């Protein structure tokens, strides 16, 4: 799942990440965990790995977060990110290890030849691009058995009942792959990774209704609906985050939710679709809401005018 990380992964961008769940859905004695993988820039032109399993090790044993294989190019994560686990309901407690079981991979490096050289864990590795010619071996010691151990913040991850956490795993490609000295056809993977624990516990919810006296226009032969509007939330970091309006109950009241954001004051704007130039709401916008930890800040708007 790709979100707003096209700007580059920062703590600011993380506030808009986990938009697919509600911490209220977790049973007592559990919390939710979202796991994001990113990378710092490096000189390797491609570094593809297949992650077969992700698990946490705690006092209660192993908790498998995902057993669905994922193949990803770590180099592209320098400017983007991949969400590997989204809103996983995790038993409350303390976890000492996060591990990735990696079954295979390859690196593509520019060694000054006319074409890049490819070093793969196997010449038949399924993640190789079509027609790839493998130059040599990529050694991945124990990563397919005991797995890659990720260093956790303060050496542990604590999940409290009812909490929601985002754990960002930073995979440093520039330091994780290297040429084996004295051997021209072998590279080795010694991953350098660390995790950053970011807990964002506030949320915001905005509703949008249509005044009974107002009829939305037809623009370019298409009837405008409230689903065509968006809500924009601008918080302490001054970055606008957009959320679409939906009507899950089909009752004419649309809502837009922003989940797991840093506490603080947020300005809320209602943005009409293209083609509407006259637009008013009650109350007037922007409105200001205060997001608190473990709380939902709410605002309600009614469209009182909308025309081309």
Secondary structure, DSSP 8 states (H G I E B T S, - for coil): ---SGGG---HHHHTT---S--GGGS-TTEEEEEEEEEEE--S-SEEEEEEEEEEEEETTEEEEEE-S-EEEEGGGGGS--EEEEEEEEEESEEEEEEEEEEEEEEEEE--SSSS-EEEES-TT-TTS-TT----EEEE-TTTTTT-EEEB-GGG-EEE-TT-EEEEEEEEEHHHHEEE-TT-TTEEEE---EEEEEEE--EEEEEEEEE-TT----EETTEE--GGG-EEEEE-TT--EEEEE-B-TT-SS-EEEEEEEE-SEEEEEEEE--TT--EEEEES-S-EEEEE-TT-EEEEEEEEEEEE-
